[in-house]
């Protein structure tokens, strides 16, 4: 399964979250770091759901870039 991930750059770091996996978030000091950490977070999140015998959510979110004029 592939889940959509939302990445954000903040004044101090980078963050990421997975809309289909509530509570699955990561932060990092660089883009590369947050990308690696969110992959790890998704794996741990799914492992925890399996261990607790909870349903694994089907991916439902998607992303799109929308062009806007300033």
PyMOL Python script that loads the backbone (N, CA, C, O; Angstrom):
from pymol import cmd

cmd.read_pdbstr("""\
ATOM      1  N   UNK A   1       0.840  -1.178   0.000  1.00  0.00           N
ATOM      2  CA  UNK A   1       0.000   0.000   0.000  1.00  0.00           C
ATOM      3  C   UNK A   1       0.884   1.239   0.000  1.00  0.00           C
ATOM      4  O   UNK A   1       1.978   1.247   0.564  1.00  0.00           O
ATOM      5  N   UNK A   2       0.390   2.265  -0.635  1.00  0.00           N
ATOM      6  CA  UNK A   2       1.083   3.544  -0.645  1.00  0.00           C
ATOM      7  C   UNK A   2       0.170   4.592  -0.034  1.00  0.00           C
ATOM      8  O   UNK A   2      -0.986   4.741  -0.429  1.00  0.00           O
ATOM      9  N   UNK A   3       0.710   5.311   0.933  1.00  0.00           N
ATOM     10  CA  UNK A   3      -0.035   6.366   1.607  1.00  0.00           C
ATOM     11  C   UNK A   3       0.489   7.737   1.186  1.00  0.00           C
ATOM     12  O   UNK A   3       1.689   7.916   0.975  1.00  0.00           O
ATOM     13  N   UNK A   4      -0.413   8.689   1.067  1.00  0.00           N
ATOM     14  CA  UNK A   4      -0.019  10.068   0.799  1.00  0.00           C
ATOM     15  C   UNK A   4       0.632  10.647   2.054  1.00  0.00           C
ATOM     16  O   UNK A   4       0.169  10.418   3.172  1.00  0.00           O
ATOM     17  N   UNK A   5       1.703  11.392   1.851  1.00  0.00           N
ATOM     18  CA  UNK A   5       2.403  12.065   2.945  1.00  0.00           C
ATOM     19  C   UNK A   5       2.414  13.554   2.635  1.00  0.00           C
ATOM     20  O   UNK A   5       2.695  13.957   1.506  1.00  0.00           O
ATOM     21  N   UNK A   6       2.109  14.367   3.635  1.00  0.00           N
ATOM     22  CA  UNK A   6       2.168  15.819   3.494  1.00  0.00           C
ATOM     23  C   UNK A   6       3.435  16.293   4.199  1.00  0.00           C
ATOM     24  O   UNK A   6       3.633  16.043   5.388  1.00  0.00           O
ATOM     25  N   UNK A   7       4.289  16.982   3.443  1.00  0.00           N
ATOM     26  CA  UNK A   7       5.534  17.529   3.986  1.00  0.00           C
ATOM     27  C   UNK A   7       5.394  19.035   4.111  1.00  0.00           C
ATOM     28  O   UNK A   7       4.776  19.685   3.267  1.00  0.00           O
ATOM     29  N   UNK A   8       5.974  19.587   5.176  1.00  0.00           N
ATOM     30  CA  UNK A   8       5.928  21.029   5.388  1.00  0.00           C
ATOM     31  C   UNK A   8       7.298  21.523   5.847  1.00  0.00           C
ATOM     32  O   UNK A   8       7.967  20.884   6.659  1.00  0.00           O
ATOM     33  N   UNK A   9       7.692  22.652   5.319  1.00  0.00           N
ATOM     34  CA  UNK A   9       8.905  23.314   5.799  1.00  0.00           C
ATOM     35  C   UNK A   9       8.462  24.415   6.747  1.00  0.00           C
ATOM     36  O   UNK A   9       7.606  25.230   6.404  1.00  0.00           O
ATOM     37  N   UNK A  10       9.038  24.439   7.928  1.00  0.00           N
ATOM     38  CA  UNK A  10       8.729  25.467   8.914  1.00  0.00           C
ATOM     39  C   UNK A  10       9.966  26.338   9.098  1.00  0.00           C
ATOM     40  O   UNK A  10      11.024  26.025   8.553  1.00  0.00           O
ATOM     41  N   UNK A  11       9.851  27.414   9.850  1.00  0.00           N
ATOM     42  CA  UNK A  11      11.036  28.259  10.052  1.00  0.00           C
ATOM     43  C   UNK A  11      12.201  27.518  10.722  1.00  0.00           C
ATOM     44  O   UNK A  11      13.357  27.896  10.528  1.00  0.00           O
ATOM     45  N   UNK A  12      11.918  26.477  11.501  1.00  0.00           N
ATOM     46  CA  UNK A  12      12.971  25.803  12.270  1.00  0.00           C
ATOM     47  C   UNK A  12      13.314  24.394  11.816  1.00  0.00           C
ATOM     48  O   UNK A  12      14.397  23.901  12.129  1.00  0.00           O
ATOM     49  N   UNK A  13      12.419  23.729  11.082  1.00  0.00           N
ATOM     50  CA  UNK A  13      12.674  22.340  10.681  1.00  0.00           C
ATOM     51  C   UNK A  13      11.707  21.933   9.567  1.00  0.00           C
ATOM     52  O   UNK A  13      11.081  22.773   8.921  1.00  0.00           O
ATOM     53  N   UNK A  14      11.608  20.635   9.369  1.00  0.00           N
ATOM     54  CA  UNK A  14      10.658  20.055   8.418  1.00  0.00           C
ATOM     55  C   UNK A  14       9.742  19.115   9.190  1.00  0.00           C
ATOM     56  O   UNK A  14      10.148  18.526  10.192  1.00  0.00           O
ATOM     57  N   UNK A  15       8.516  18.977   8.723  1.00  0.00           N
ATOM     58  CA  UNK A  15       7.586  18.041   9.357  1.00  0.00           C
ATOM     59  C   UNK A  15       6.823  17.292   8.277  1.00  0.00           C
ATOM     60  O   UNK A  15       6.768  17.704   7.118  1.00  0.00           O
ATOM     61  N   UNK A  16       6.237  16.179   8.696  1.00  0.00           N
ATOM     62  CA  UNK A  16       5.455  15.358   7.770  1.00  0.00           C
ATOM     63  C   UNK A  16       4.370  14.637   8.550  1.00  0.00           C
ATOM     64  O   UNK A  16       4.534  14.312   9.726  1.00  0.00           O
ATOM     65  N   UNK A  17       3.250  14.392   7.862  1.00  0.00           N
ATOM     66  CA  UNK A  17       2.193  13.584   8.459  1.00  0.00           C
ATOM     67  C   UNK A  17       1.471  12.810   7.367  1.00  0.00           C
ATOM     68  O   UNK A  17       1.535  13.153   6.186  1.00  0.00           O
ATOM     69  N   UNK A  18       0.782  11.756   7.794  1.00  0.00           N
ATOM     70  CA  UNK A  18       0.066  10.865   6.880  1.00  0.00           C
ATOM     71  C   UNK A  18      -1.425  10.993   7.193  1.00  0.00           C
ATOM     72  O   UNK A  18      -1.872  10.501   8.229  1.00  0.00           O
ATOM     73  N   UNK A  19      -2.206  11.643   6.323  1.00  0.00           N
ATOM     74  CA  UNK A  19      -3.628  11.863   6.617  1.00  0.00           C
ATOM     75  C   UNK A  19      -4.416  10.583   6.905  1.00  0.00           C
ATOM     76  O   UNK A  19      -5.347  10.598   7.710  1.00  0.00           O
ATOM     77  N   UNK A  20      -4.054   9.490   6.261  1.00  0.00           N
ATOM     78  CA  UNK A  20      -4.800   8.242   6.447  1.00  0.00           C
ATOM     79  C   UNK A  20      -4.391   7.471   7.700  1.00  0.00           C
ATOM     80  O   UNK A  20      -5.031   6.481   8.053  1.00  0.00           O
ATOM     81  N   UNK A  21      -3.331   7.918   8.375  1.00  0.00           N
ATOM     82  CA  UNK A  21      -2.858   7.259   9.589  1.00  0.00           C
ATOM     83  C   UNK A  21      -2.778   8.300  10.706  1.00  0.00           C
ATOM     84  O   UNK A  21      -1.691   8.797  11.003  1.00  0.00           O
ATOM     85  N   UNK A  22      -3.900   8.636  11.324  1.00  0.00           N
ATOM     86  CA  UNK A  22      -3.903   9.673  12.354  1.00  0.00           C
ATOM     87  C   UNK A  22      -2.847   9.412  13.423  1.00  0.00           C
ATOM     88  O   UNK A  22      -2.724   8.306  13.950  1.00  0.00           O
ATOM     89  N   UNK A  23      -2.091  10.461  13.726  1.00  0.00           N
ATOM     90  CA  UNK A  23      -1.038  10.342  14.726  1.00  0.00           C
ATOM     91  C   UNK A  23       0.306   9.945  14.167  1.00  0.00           C
ATOM     92  O   UNK A  23       1.295   9.921  14.899  1.00  0.00           O
ATOM     93  N   UNK A  24       0.364   9.634  12.889  1.00  0.00           N
ATOM     94  CA  UNK A  24       1.623   9.236  12.257  1.00  0.00           C
ATOM     95  C   UNK A  24       2.300  10.497  11.732  1.00  0.00           C
ATOM     96  O   UNK A  24       1.934  11.022  10.680  1.00  0.00           O
ATOM     97  N   UNK A  25       3.299  10.976  12.484  1.00  0.00           N
ATOM     98  CA  UNK A  25       3.982  12.230  12.167  1.00  0.00           C
ATOM     99  C   UNK A  25       5.481  12.058  12.345  1.00  0.00           C
ATOM    100  O   UNK A  25       5.939  11.116  12.991  1.00  0.00           O
ATOM    101  N   UNK A  26       6.238  12.980  11.764  1.00  0.00           N
ATOM    102  CA  UNK A  26       7.687  12.995  11.943  1.00  0.00           C
ATOM    103  C   UNK A  26       8.203  14.405  11.738  1.00  0.00           C
ATOM    104  O   UNK A  26       7.572  15.219  11.064  1.00  0.00           O
ATOM    105  N   UNK A  27       9.354  14.686  12.324  1.00  0.00           N
ATOM    106  CA  UNK A  27      10.042  15.954  12.103  1.00  0.00           C
ATOM    107  C   UNK A  27      11.510  15.665  11.827  1.00  0.00           C
ATOM    108  O   UNK A  27      12.014  14.586  12.139  1.00  0.00           O
ATOM    109  N   UNK A  28      12.178  16.633  11.244  1.00  0.00           N
ATOM    110  CA  UNK A  28      13.600  16.485  10.982  1.00  0.00           C
ATOM    111  C   UNK A  28      14.235  17.818  10.686  1.00  0.00           C
ATOM    112  O   UNK A  28      13.556  18.784  10.339  1.00  0.00           O
ATOM    113  N   UNK A  29      15.542  17.864  10.825  1.00  0.00           N
ATOM    114  CA  UNK A  29      16.278  19.086  10.578  1.00  0.00           C
ATOM    115  C   UNK A  29      16.508  19.380   9.119  1.00  0.00           C
ATOM    116  O   UNK A  29      16.873  20.498   8.756  1.00  0.00           O
ATOM    117  N   UNK A  30      16.296  18.376   8.266  1.00  0.00           N
ATOM    118  CA  UNK A  30      16.467  18.552   6.824  1.00  0.00           C
ATOM    119  C   UNK A  30      15.355  17.800   6.104  1.00  0.00           C
ATOM    120  O   UNK A  30      14.638  16.990   6.691  1.00  0.00           O
ATOM    121  N   UNK A  31      15.239  18.092   4.829  1.00  0.00           N
ATOM    122  CA  UNK A  31      14.230  17.402   4.023  1.00  0.00           C
ATOM    123  C   UNK A  31      14.509  15.900   3.996  1.00  0.00           C
ATOM    124  O   UNK A  31      13.595  15.091   4.158  1.00  0.00           O
ATOM    125  N   UNK A  32      15.763  15.535   3.792  1.00  0.00           N
ATOM    126  CA  UNK A  32      16.136  14.122   3.737  1.00  0.00           C
ATOM    127  C   UNK A  32      15.828  13.414   5.054  1.00  0.00           C
ATOM    128  O   UNK A  32      15.355  12.277   5.068  1.00  0.00           O
ATOM    129  N   UNK A  33      16.107  14.107   6.163  1.00  0.00           N
ATOM    130  CA  UNK A  33      15.872  13.502   7.474  1.00  0.00           C
ATOM    131  C   UNK A  33      14.387  13.250   7.718  1.00  0.00           C
ATOM    132  O   UNK A  33      14.017  12.172   8.184  1.00  0.00           O
ATOM    133  N   UNK A  34      13.532  14.225   7.412  1.00  0.00           N
ATOM    134  CA  UNK A  34      12.109  14.030   7.647  1.00  0.00           C
ATOM    135  C   UNK A  34      11.542  12.958   6.705  1.00  0.00           C
ATOM    136  O   UNK A  34      10.637  12.219   7.092  1.00  0.00           O
ATOM    137  N   UNK A  35      12.059  12.868   5.486  1.00  0.00           N
ATOM    138  CA  UNK A  35      11.586  11.831   4.567  1.00  0.00           C
ATOM    139  C   UNK A  35      11.922  10.438   5.111  1.00  0.00           C
ATOM    140  O   UNK A  35      11.096   9.528   5.041  1.00  0.00           O
ATOM    141  N   UNK A  36      13.118  10.274   5.646  1.00  0.00           N
ATOM    142  CA  UNK A  36      13.500   8.987   6.224  1.00  0.00           C
ATOM    143  C   UNK A  36      12.673   8.691   7.477  1.00  0.00           C
ATOM    144  O   UNK A  36      12.204   7.569   7.669  1.00  0.00           O
ATOM    145  N   UNK A  37      12.501   9.685   8.311  1.00  0.00           N
ATOM    146  CA  UNK A  37      11.768   9.477   9.563  1.00  0.00           C
ATOM    147  C   UNK A  37      10.300   9.151   9.333  1.00  0.00           C
ATOM    148  O   UNK A  37       9.738   8.342  10.071  1.00  0.00           O
ATOM    149  N   UNK A  38       9.659   9.756   8.332  1.00  0.00           N
ATOM    150  CA  UNK A  38       8.244   9.442   8.112  1.00  0.00           C
ATOM    151  C   UNK A  38       8.094   8.027   7.569  1.00  0.00           C
ATOM    152  O   UNK A  38       7.110   7.353   7.874  1.00  0.00           O
ATOM    153  N   UNK A  39       9.053   7.566   6.770  1.00  0.00           N
ATOM    154  CA  UNK A  39       9.002   6.161   6.320  1.00  0.00           C
ATOM    155  C   UNK A  39       9.071   5.220   7.519  1.00  0.00           C
ATOM    156  O   UNK A  39       8.326   4.244   7.605  1.00  0.00           O
ATOM    157  N   UNK A  40       9.976   5.529   8.440  1.00  0.00           N
ATOM    158  CA  UNK A  40      10.097   4.719   9.657  1.00  0.00           C
ATOM    159  C   UNK A  40       8.822   4.806  10.492  1.00  0.00           C
ATOM    160  O   UNK A  40       8.370   3.805  11.047  1.00  0.00           O
ATOM    161  N   UNK A  41       8.242   6.008  10.580  1.00  0.00           N
ATOM    162  CA  UNK A  41       7.021   6.196  11.361  1.00  0.00           C
ATOM    163  C   UNK A  41       5.856   5.399  10.789  1.00  0.00           C
ATOM    164  O   UNK A  41       5.074   4.815  11.539  1.00  0.00           O
ATOM    165  N   UNK A  42       5.735   5.372   9.461  1.00  0.00           N
ATOM    166  CA  UNK A  42       4.660   4.593   8.829  1.00  0.00           C
ATOM    167  C   UNK A  42       4.839   3.114   9.155  1.00  0.00           C
ATOM    168  O   UNK A  42       3.878   2.440   9.525  1.00  0.00           O
ATOM    169  N   UNK A  43       6.056   2.607   9.020  1.00  0.00           N
ATOM    170  CA  UNK A  43       6.311   1.193   9.313  1.00  0.00           C
ATOM    171  C   UNK A  43       5.968   0.871  10.768  1.00  0.00           C
ATOM    172  O   UNK A  43       5.328  -0.144  11.040  1.00  0.00           O
ATOM    173  N   UNK A  44       6.385   1.720  11.699  1.00  0.00           N
ATOM    174  CA  UNK A  44       6.084   1.489  13.115  1.00  0.00           C
ATOM    175  C   UNK A  44       4.598   1.598  13.404  1.00  0.00           C
ATOM    176  O   UNK A  44       4.057   0.821  14.191  1.00  0.00           O
ATOM    177  N   UNK A  45       3.941   2.552  12.775  1.00  0.00           N
ATOM    178  CA  UNK A  45       2.500   2.741  12.972  1.00  0.00           C
ATOM    179  C   UNK A  45       1.734   1.490  12.530  1.00  0.00           C
ATOM    180  O   UNK A  45       0.870   0.989  13.250  1.00  0.00           O
ATOM    181  N   UNK A  46       2.066   0.996  11.335  1.00  0.00           N
ATOM    182  CA  UNK A  46       1.382  -0.197  10.825  1.00  0.00           C
ATOM    183  C   UNK A  46       1.701  -1.422  11.674  1.00  0.00           C
ATOM    184  O   UNK A  46       0.830  -2.260  11.911  1.00  0.00           O
ATOM    185  N   UNK A  47       2.941  -1.528  12.129  1.00  0.00           N
ATOM    186  CA  UNK A  47       3.323  -2.643  13.006  1.00  0.00           C
ATOM    187  C   UNK A  47       2.499  -2.606  14.294  1.00  0.00           C
ATOM    188  O   UNK A  47       2.031  -3.642  14.767  1.00  0.00           O
ATOM    189  N   UNK A  48       2.327  -1.413  14.857  1.00  0.00           N
ATOM    190  CA  UNK A  48       1.528  -1.281  16.070  1.00  0.00           C
ATOM    191  C   UNK A  48       0.072  -1.656  15.849  1.00  0.00           C
ATOM    192  O   UNK A  48      -0.534  -2.316  16.693  1.00  0.00           O
ATOM    193  N   UNK A  49      -0.494  -1.244  14.724  1.00  0.00           N
ATOM    194  CA  UNK A  49      -1.876  -1.624  14.415  1.00  0.00           C
ATOM    195  C   UNK A  49      -2.014  -3.140  14.292  1.00  0.00           C
ATOM    196  O   UNK A  49      -2.969  -3.730  14.797  1.00  0.00           O
ATOM    197  N   UNK A  50      -1.049  -3.761  13.616  1.00  0.00           N
ATOM    198  CA  UNK A  50      -1.096  -5.231  13.476  1.00  0.00           C
ATOM    199  C   UNK A  50      -0.991  -5.915  14.841  1.00  0.00           C
ATOM    200  O   UNK A  50      -1.737  -6.846  15.143  1.00  0.00           O
ATOM    201  N   UNK A  51      -0.056  -5.436  15.655  1.00  0.00           N
ATOM    202  CA  UNK A  51       0.165  -6.028  16.972  1.00  0.00           C
ATOM    203  C   UNK A  51      -1.098  -5.926  17.830  1.00  0.00           C
ATOM    204  O   UNK A  51      -1.419  -6.846  18.582  1.00  0.00           O
ATOM    205  N   UNK A  52      -1.807  -4.808  17.712  1.00  0.00           N
ATOM    206  CA  UNK A  52      -3.039  -4.606  18.480  1.00  0.00           C
ATOM    207  C   UNK A  52      -4.268  -5.180  17.780  1.00  0.00           C
ATOM    208  O   UNK A  52      -5.396  -5.032  18.252  1.00  0.00           O
ATOM    209  N   UNK A  53      -4.031  -5.833  16.655  1.00  0.00           N
ATOM    210  CA  UNK A  53      -5.115  -6.428  15.855  1.00  0.00           C
ATOM    211  C   UNK A  53      -6.171  -5.391  15.453  1.00  0.00           C
ATOM    212  O   UNK A  53      -7.372  -5.661  15.464  1.00  0.00           O
ATOM    213  N   UNK A  54      -5.688  -4.206  15.102  1.00  0.00           N
ATOM    214  CA  UNK A  54      -6.542  -3.142  14.614  1.00  0.00           C
ATOM    215  C   UNK A  54      -6.561  -3.181  13.085  1.00  0.00           C
ATOM    216  O   UNK A  54      -5.600  -3.649  12.474  1.00  0.00           O
ATOM    217  N   UNK A  55      -7.615  -2.709  12.469  1.00  0.00           N
ATOM    218  CA  UNK A  55      -7.660  -2.697  11.005  1.00  0.00           C
ATOM    219  C   UNK A  55      -6.606  -1.742  10.430  1.00  0.00           C
ATOM    220  O   UNK A  55      -6.327  -0.686  10.997  1.00  0.00           O
ATOM    221  N   UNK A  56      -6.042  -2.135   9.310  1.00  0.00           N
ATOM    222  CA  UNK A  56      -5.090  -1.297   8.580  1.00  0.00           C
ATOM    223  C   UNK A  56      -5.910  -0.431   7.620  1.00  0.00           C
ATOM    224  O   UNK A  56      -6.583  -0.965   6.738  1.00  0.00           O
ATOM    225  N   UNK A  57      -5.866   0.891   7.776  1.00  0.00           N
ATOM    226  CA  UNK A  57      -6.661   1.759   6.901  1.00  0.00           C
ATOM    227  C   UNK A  57      -6.224   1.661   5.437  1.00  0.00           C
ATOM    228  O   UNK A  57      -5.032   1.615   5.134  1.00  0.00           O
ATOM    229  N   UNK A  58      -7.183   1.630   4.561  1.00  0.00           N
ATOM    230  CA  UNK A  58      -6.893   1.696   3.135  1.00  0.00           C
ATOM    231  C   UNK A  58      -6.491   3.127   2.792  1.00  0.00           C
ATOM    232  O   UNK A  58      -7.072   4.071   3.327  1.00  0.00           O
ATOM    233  N   UNK A  59      -5.529   3.302   1.928  1.00  0.00           N
ATOM    234  CA  UNK A  59      -5.186   4.661   1.505  1.00  0.00           C
ATOM    235  C   UNK A  59      -6.384   5.332   0.836  1.00  0.00           C
ATOM    236  O   UNK A  59      -7.011   4.748  -0.048  1.00  0.00           O
ATOM    237  N   UNK A  60      -6.698   6.543   1.252  1.00  0.00           N
ATOM    238  CA  UNK A  60      -7.833   7.257   0.684  1.00  0.00           C
ATOM    239  C   UNK A  60      -7.474   8.694   0.301  1.00  0.00           C
ATOM    240  O   UNK A  60      -8.145   9.297  -0.536  1.00  0.00           O
ATOM    241  N   UNK A  61      -6.427   9.241   0.904  1.00  0.00           N
ATOM    242  CA  UNK A  61      -6.027  10.622   0.625  1.00  0.00           C
ATOM    243  C   UNK A  61      -5.130  10.668  -0.603  1.00  0.00           C
ATOM    244  O   UNK A  61      -4.472   9.684  -0.942  1.00  0.00           O
ATOM    245  N   UNK A  62      -5.110  11.814  -1.264  1.00  0.00           N
ATOM    246  CA  UNK A  62      -4.181  12.034  -2.375  1.00  0.00           C
ATOM    247  C   UNK A  62      -3.756  13.482  -2.325  1.00  0.00           C
ATOM    248  O   UNK A  62      -4.344  14.304  -1.622  1.00  0.00           O
ATOM    249  N   UNK A  63      -2.727  13.772  -3.083  1.00  0.00           N
ATOM    250  CA  UNK A  63      -2.225  15.146  -3.113  1.00  0.00           C
ATOM    251  C   UNK A  63      -2.211  15.649  -4.552  1.00  0.00           C
ATOM    252  O   UNK A  63      -2.178  14.872  -5.507  1.00  0.00           O
ATOM    253  N   UNK A  64      -2.237  16.951  -4.672  1.00  0.00           N
ATOM    254  CA  UNK A  64      -2.168  17.589  -5.986  1.00  0.00           C
ATOM    255  C   UNK A  64      -1.590  18.979  -5.768  1.00  0.00           C
ATOM    256  O   UNK A  64      -1.868  19.628  -4.760  1.00  0.00           O
ATOM    257  N   UNK A  65      -0.796  19.423  -6.709  1.00  0.00           N
ATOM    258  CA  UNK A  65      -0.309  20.795  -6.688  1.00  0.00           C
ATOM    259  C   UNK A  65      -1.236  21.642  -7.546  1.00  0.00           C
ATOM    260  O   UNK A  65      -1.542  21.287  -8.684  1.00  0.00           O
ATOM    261  N   UNK A  66      -1.673  22.745  -7.001  1.00  0.00           N
ATOM    262  CA  UNK A  66      -2.577  23.638  -7.707  1.00  0.00           C
ATOM    263  C   UNK A  66      -1.838  24.951  -7.946  1.00  0.00           C
ATOM    264  O   UNK A  66      -1.344  25.570  -7.003  1.00  0.00           O
ATOM    265  N   UNK A  67      -1.764  25.370  -9.193  1.00  0.00           N
ATOM    266  CA  UNK A  67      -1.083  26.601  -9.514  1.00  0.00           C
ATOM    267  C   UNK A  67      -1.977  27.793  -9.244  1.00  0.00           C
ATOM    268  O   UNK A  67      -3.146  27.812  -9.629  1.00  0.00           O
ATOM    269  N   UNK A  68      -1.411  28.788  -8.577  1.00  0.00           N
ATOM    270  CA  UNK A  68      -2.157  30.006  -8.274  1.00  0.00           C
ATOM    271  C   UNK A  68      -1.320  31.202  -8.647  1.00  0.00           C
ATOM    272  O   UNK A  68      -0.096  31.182  -8.509  1.00  0.00           O
ATOM    273  N   UNK A  69      -1.969  32.239  -9.116  1.00  0.00           N
ATOM    274  CA  UNK A  69      -1.281  33.484  -9.456  1.00  0.00           C
ATOM    275  C   UNK A  69      -1.170  34.335  -8.198  1.00  0.00           C
ATOM    276  O   UNK A  69      -2.143  34.469  -7.456  1.00  0.00           O
ATOM    277  N   UNK A  70       0.012  34.915  -7.949  1.00  0.00           N
ATOM    278  CA  UNK A  70       0.184  35.752  -6.742  1.00  0.00           C
ATOM    279  C   UNK A  70      -0.641  37.018  -6.795  1.00  0.00           C
ATOM    280  O   UNK A  70      -0.604  37.818  -5.860  1.00  0.00           O
TER     281      UNK A  70
END
""", "prot")
cmd.dss("prot")
cmd.show_as("cartoon", "prot")
cmd.util.cbc("prot")
cmd.orient("prot")
